[in-house]
Amino acid sequence: MGAVMPVSKRAHEGYLLLDHRDSPGVPDDIAAPFGMPAGSGRGLFEAATFTCSHCEFVVVLNPDRTRERAWCKKCDHYLCDGCGLKYAQDFICFPFKARIAELASKTP
């Protein structure tokens, strides 16, 4: 039997492609409140993404970000900044899929 290879954190990434080459695009002041980096609303924009394990929010990874991303050691996934802050306070892992399963079990 061979050794089990660890899964890279990058294995959890998705991909976003926005193509505004044939449109006037979206100004930064409109795109920024939706978590989009500056310049993402003009021309061709490509970025890696991840889905927060705890709330299912899709996060566009900003390549210029310098601070570390939140990581839940219990479910082994990245967390959005909001869930990362909550996890740092109480260390409770309650993934979205577990929330759905809990609600489904309570349905008559």
PyMOL CGO cylinders between C-alpha atoms (Angstrom):
from pymol import cmd
from pymol.cgo import CYLINDER

trace = [
    CYLINDER, 0.00, 0.00, 0.00, 1.27, 3.45, -0.87, 0.3, 1, 1, 1, 1, 1, 1,
    CYLINDER, 1.27, 3.45, -0.87, 1.35, 6.50, 1.35, 0.3, 1, 1, 1, 1, 1, 1,
    CYLINDER, 1.35, 6.50, 1.35, -1.68, 8.79, 1.30, 0.3, 1, 1, 1, 1, 1, 1,
    CYLINDER, -1.68, 8.79, 1.30, -0.78, 12.11, -0.30, 0.3, 1, 1, 1, 1, 1, 1,
    CYLINDER, -0.78, 12.11, -0.30, -2.08, 15.21, 1.49, 0.3, 1, 1, 1, 1, 1, 1,
    CYLINDER, -2.08, 15.21, 1.49, -4.53, 17.36, -0.46, 0.3, 1, 1, 1, 1, 1, 1,
    CYLINDER, -4.53, 17.36, -0.46, -3.26, 20.83, -1.29, 0.3, 1, 1, 1, 1, 1, 1,
    CYLINDER, -3.26, 20.83, -1.29, -5.29, 23.81, -0.10, 0.3, 1, 1, 1, 1, 1, 1,
    CYLINDER, -5.29, 23.81, -0.10, -5.35, 24.89, -3.75, 0.3, 1, 1, 1, 1, 1, 1,
    CYLINDER, -5.35, 24.89, -3.75, -7.44, 21.80, -4.53, 0.3, 1, 1, 1, 1, 1, 1,
    CYLINDER, -7.44, 21.80, -4.53, -10.38, 23.68, -2.97, 0.3, 1, 1, 1, 1, 1, 1,
    CYLINDER, -10.38, 23.68, -2.97, -10.11, 26.62, -5.39, 0.3, 1, 1, 1, 1, 1, 1,
    CYLINDER, -10.11, 26.62, -5.39, -12.56, 27.54, -8.10, 0.3, 1, 1, 1, 1, 1, 1,
    CYLINDER, -12.56, 27.54, -8.10, -12.16, 29.91, -11.04, 0.3, 1, 1, 1, 1, 1, 1,
    CYLINDER, -12.16, 29.91, -11.04, -13.85, 33.15, -12.09, 0.3, 1, 1, 1, 1, 1, 1,
    CYLINDER, -13.85, 33.15, -12.09, -13.65, 34.73, -15.53, 0.3, 1, 1, 1, 1, 1, 1,
    CYLINDER, -13.65, 34.73, -15.53, -15.30, 38.10, -16.24, 0.3, 1, 1, 1, 1, 1, 1,
    CYLINDER, -15.30, 38.10, -16.24, -15.16, 39.35, -19.80, 0.3, 1, 1, 1, 1, 1, 1,
    CYLINDER, -15.16, 39.35, -19.80, -16.08, 43.02, -20.23, 0.3, 1, 1, 1, 1, 1, 1,
    CYLINDER, -16.08, 43.02, -20.23, -14.07, 43.51, -23.42, 0.3, 1, 1, 1, 1, 1, 1,
    CYLINDER, -14.07, 43.51, -23.42, -17.22, 44.24, -25.44, 0.3, 1, 1, 1, 1, 1, 1,
    CYLINDER, -17.22, 44.24, -25.44, -18.97, 46.41, -22.85, 0.3, 1, 1, 1, 1, 1, 1,
    CYLINDER, -18.97, 46.41, -22.85, -18.28, 49.63, -20.99, 0.3, 1, 1, 1, 1, 1, 1,
    CYLINDER, -18.28, 49.63, -20.99, -17.65, 47.55, -17.86, 0.3, 1, 1, 1, 1, 1, 1,
    CYLINDER, -17.65, 47.55, -17.86, -18.44, 48.20, -14.22, 0.3, 1, 1, 1, 1, 1, 1,
    CYLINDER, -18.44, 48.20, -14.22, -16.84, 51.05, -12.24, 0.3, 1, 1, 1, 1, 1, 1,
    CYLINDER, -16.84, 51.05, -12.24, -14.74, 50.12, -9.19, 0.3, 1, 1, 1, 1, 1, 1,
    CYLINDER, -14.74, 50.12, -9.19, -17.09, 51.94, -6.80, 0.3, 1, 1, 1, 1, 1, 1,
    CYLINDER, -17.09, 51.94, -6.80, -19.89, 49.56, -7.83, 0.3, 1, 1, 1, 1, 1, 1,
    CYLINDER, -19.89, 49.56, -7.83, -17.77, 46.37, -7.94, 0.3, 1, 1, 1, 1, 1, 1,
    CYLINDER, -17.77, 46.37, -7.94, -15.94, 46.92, -4.60, 0.3, 1, 1, 1, 1, 1, 1,
    CYLINDER, -15.94, 46.92, -4.60, -18.98, 46.47, -2.30, 0.3, 1, 1, 1, 1, 1, 1,
    CYLINDER, -18.98, 46.47, -2.30, -19.41, 43.00, -3.83, 0.3, 1, 1, 1, 1, 1, 1,
    CYLINDER, -19.41, 43.00, -3.83, -15.88, 42.00, -2.82, 0.3, 1, 1, 1, 1, 1, 1,
    CYLINDER, -15.88, 42.00, -2.82, -14.36, 42.47, -6.24, 0.3, 1, 1, 1, 1, 1, 1,
    CYLINDER, -14.36, 42.47, -6.24, -10.80, 43.83, -6.58, 0.3, 1, 1, 1, 1, 1, 1,
    CYLINDER, -10.80, 43.83, -6.58, -10.11, 47.13, -8.35, 0.3, 1, 1, 1, 1, 1, 1,
    CYLINDER, -10.11, 47.13, -8.35, -10.14, 46.77, -12.12, 0.3, 1, 1, 1, 1, 1, 1,
    CYLINDER, -10.14, 46.77, -12.12, -12.23, 43.59, -12.12, 0.3, 1, 1, 1, 1, 1, 1,
    CYLINDER, -12.23, 43.59, -12.12, -15.12, 45.31, -13.89, 0.3, 1, 1, 1, 1, 1, 1,
    CYLINDER, -15.12, 45.31, -13.89, -13.11, 46.31, -16.96, 0.3, 1, 1, 1, 1, 1, 1,
    CYLINDER, -13.11, 46.31, -16.96, -11.59, 44.23, -19.74, 0.3, 1, 1, 1, 1, 1, 1,
    CYLINDER, -11.59, 44.23, -19.74, -10.76, 40.60, -19.01, 0.3, 1, 1, 1, 1, 1, 1,
    CYLINDER, -10.76, 40.60, -19.01, -10.53, 39.58, -15.35, 0.3, 1, 1, 1, 1, 1, 1,
    CYLINDER, -10.53, 39.58, -15.35, -9.51, 36.13, -14.12, 0.3, 1, 1, 1, 1, 1, 1,
    CYLINDER, -9.51, 36.13, -14.12, -9.16, 35.05, -10.49, 0.3, 1, 1, 1, 1, 1, 1,
    CYLINDER, -9.16, 35.05, -10.49, -9.15, 32.03, -8.25, 0.3, 1, 1, 1, 1, 1, 1,
    CYLINDER, -9.15, 32.03, -8.25, -12.10, 31.64, -5.87, 0.3, 1, 1, 1, 1, 1, 1,
    CYLINDER, -12.10, 31.64, -5.87, -13.06, 29.52, -2.91, 0.3, 1, 1, 1, 1, 1, 1,
    CYLINDER, -13.06, 29.52, -2.91, -16.39, 28.78, -1.25, 0.3, 1, 1, 1, 1, 1, 1,
    CYLINDER, -16.39, 28.78, -1.25, -16.54, 29.31, 2.51, 0.3, 1, 1, 1, 1, 1, 1,
    CYLINDER, -16.54, 29.31, 2.51, -17.25, 25.98, 4.15, 0.3, 1, 1, 1, 1, 1, 1,
    CYLINDER, -17.25, 25.98, 4.15, -19.31, 27.54, 6.93, 0.3, 1, 1, 1, 1, 1, 1,
    CYLINDER, -19.31, 27.54, 6.93, -21.63, 29.87, 4.97, 0.3, 1, 1, 1, 1, 1, 1,
    CYLINDER, -21.63, 29.87, 4.97, -21.19, 28.93, 1.26, 0.3, 1, 1, 1, 1, 1, 1,
    CYLINDER, -21.19, 28.93, 1.26, -20.15, 32.50, 0.32, 0.3, 1, 1, 1, 1, 1, 1,
    CYLINDER, -20.15, 32.50, 0.32, -17.94, 32.53, -2.78, 0.3, 1, 1, 1, 1, 1, 1,
    CYLINDER, -17.94, 32.53, -2.78, -14.78, 34.59, -2.18, 0.3, 1, 1, 1, 1, 1, 1,
    CYLINDER, -14.78, 34.59, -2.18, -12.75, 36.04, -5.06, 0.3, 1, 1, 1, 1, 1, 1,
    CYLINDER, -12.75, 36.04, -5.06, -9.09, 35.72, -4.11, 0.3, 1, 1, 1, 1, 1, 1,
    CYLINDER, -9.09, 35.72, -4.11, -7.27, 39.02, -4.35, 0.3, 1, 1, 1, 1, 1, 1,
    CYLINDER, -7.27, 39.02, -4.35, -3.69, 38.30, -5.47, 0.3, 1, 1, 1, 1, 1, 1,
    CYLINDER, -3.69, 38.30, -5.47, -2.51, 41.49, -3.70, 0.3, 1, 1, 1, 1, 1, 1,
    CYLINDER, -2.51, 41.49, -3.70, -3.81, 40.40, -0.28, 0.3, 1, 1, 1, 1, 1, 1,
    CYLINDER, -3.81, 40.40, -0.28, -1.03, 40.14, 2.30, 0.3, 1, 1, 1, 1, 1, 1,
    CYLINDER, -1.03, 40.14, 2.30, -2.86, 38.94, 5.42, 0.3, 1, 1, 1, 1, 1, 1,
    CYLINDER, -2.86, 38.94, 5.42, -3.46, 35.25, 5.94, 0.3, 1, 1, 1, 1, 1, 1,
    CYLINDER, -3.46, 35.25, 5.94, -6.79, 33.65, 5.04, 0.3, 1, 1, 1, 1, 1, 1,
    CYLINDER, -6.79, 33.65, 5.04, -8.82, 31.94, 7.74, 0.3, 1, 1, 1, 1, 1, 1,
    CYLINDER, -8.82, 31.94, 7.74, -8.60, 28.14, 7.69, 0.3, 1, 1, 1, 1, 1, 1,
    CYLINDER, -8.60, 28.14, 7.69, -10.78, 25.77, 9.72, 0.3, 1, 1, 1, 1, 1, 1,
    CYLINDER, -10.78, 25.77, 9.72, -8.65, 22.88, 10.92, 0.3, 1, 1, 1, 1, 1, 1,
    CYLINDER, -8.65, 22.88, 10.92, -11.75, 20.88, 11.84, 0.3, 1, 1, 1, 1, 1, 1,
    CYLINDER, -11.75, 20.88, 11.84, -13.39, 20.79, 8.39, 0.3, 1, 1, 1, 1, 1, 1,
    CYLINDER, -13.39, 20.79, 8.39, -10.11, 21.44, 6.53, 0.3, 1, 1, 1, 1, 1, 1,
    CYLINDER, -10.11, 21.44, 6.53, -11.42, 24.34, 4.40, 0.3, 1, 1, 1, 1, 1, 1,
    CYLINDER, -11.42, 24.34, 4.40, -10.92, 28.06, 3.91, 0.3, 1, 1, 1, 1, 1, 1,
    CYLINDER, -10.92, 28.06, 3.91, -13.35, 30.45, 5.59, 0.3, 1, 1, 1, 1, 1, 1,
    CYLINDER, -13.35, 30.45, 5.59, -14.56, 33.88, 4.48, 0.3, 1, 1, 1, 1, 1, 1,
    CYLINDER, -14.56, 33.88, 4.48, -13.43, 36.80, 6.66, 0.3, 1, 1, 1, 1, 1, 1,
    CYLINDER, -13.43, 36.80, 6.66, -16.74, 36.91, 8.59, 0.3, 1, 1, 1, 1, 1, 1,
    CYLINDER, -16.74, 36.91, 8.59, -16.78, 33.20, 9.43, 0.3, 1, 1, 1, 1, 1, 1,
    CYLINDER, -16.78, 33.20, 9.43, -13.03, 33.31, 10.08, 0.3, 1, 1, 1, 1, 1, 1,
    CYLINDER, -13.03, 33.31, 10.08, -13.54, 36.00, 12.71, 0.3, 1, 1, 1, 1, 1, 1,
    CYLINDER, -13.54, 36.00, 12.71, -16.31, 34.00, 14.39, 0.3, 1, 1, 1, 1, 1, 1,
    CYLINDER, -16.31, 34.00, 14.39, -14.22, 30.81, 14.29, 0.3, 1, 1, 1, 1, 1, 1,
    CYLINDER, -14.22, 30.81, 14.29, -11.25, 32.63, 15.87, 0.3, 1, 1, 1, 1, 1, 1,
    CYLINDER, -11.25, 32.63, 15.87, -13.53, 33.67, 18.76, 0.3, 1, 1, 1, 1, 1, 1,
    CYLINDER, -13.53, 33.67, 18.76, -15.25, 30.37, 19.56, 0.3, 1, 1, 1, 1, 1, 1,
    CYLINDER, -15.25, 30.37, 19.56, -13.44, 27.64, 17.52, 0.3, 1, 1, 1, 1, 1, 1,
    CYLINDER, -13.44, 27.64, 17.52, -16.81, 26.09, 16.66, 0.3, 1, 1, 1, 1, 1, 1,
    CYLINDER, -16.81, 26.09, 16.66, -16.91, 24.38, 13.27, 0.3, 1, 1, 1, 1, 1, 1,
    CYLINDER, -16.91, 24.38, 13.27, -20.46, 24.27, 11.90, 0.3, 1, 1, 1, 1, 1, 1,
    CYLINDER, -20.46, 24.27, 11.90, -20.21, 23.80, 8.12, 0.3, 1, 1, 1, 1, 1, 1,
    CYLINDER, -20.21, 23.80, 8.12, -23.10, 24.76, 5.88, 0.3, 1, 1, 1, 1, 1, 1,
    CYLINDER, -23.10, 24.76, 5.88, -23.73, 21.13, 4.90, 0.3, 1, 1, 1, 1, 1, 1,
    CYLINDER, -23.73, 21.13, 4.90, -24.15, 20.23, 8.60, 0.3, 1, 1, 1, 1, 1, 1,
    CYLINDER, -24.15, 20.23, 8.60, -26.64, 23.11, 8.98, 0.3, 1, 1, 1, 1, 1, 1,
    CYLINDER, -26.64, 23.11, 8.98, -28.68, 21.78, 6.06, 0.3, 1, 1, 1, 1, 1, 1,
    CYLINDER, -28.68, 21.78, 6.06, -28.60, 18.24, 7.45, 0.3, 1, 1, 1, 1, 1, 1,
    CYLINDER, -28.60, 18.24, 7.45, -29.74, 19.53, 10.86, 0.3, 1, 1, 1, 1, 1, 1,
    CYLINDER, -29.74, 19.53, 10.86, -32.64, 21.45, 9.31, 0.3, 1, 1, 1, 1, 1, 1,
    CYLINDER, -32.64, 21.45, 9.31, -33.61, 18.48, 7.15, 0.3, 1, 1, 1, 1, 1, 1,
    CYLINDER, -33.61, 18.48, 7.15, -33.73, 16.19, 10.19, 0.3, 1, 1, 1, 1, 1, 1,
    CYLINDER, -33.73, 16.19, 10.19, -36.15, 18.60, 11.91, 0.3, 1, 1, 1, 1, 1, 1,
    CYLINDER, -36.15, 18.60, 11.91, -38.56, 18.69, 8.95, 0.3, 1, 1, 1, 1, 1, 1,
    CYLINDER, -38.56, 18.69, 8.95, -41.65, 16.52, 9.52, 0.3, 1, 1, 1, 1, 1, 1,
]
cmd.load_cgo(trace, "trace")
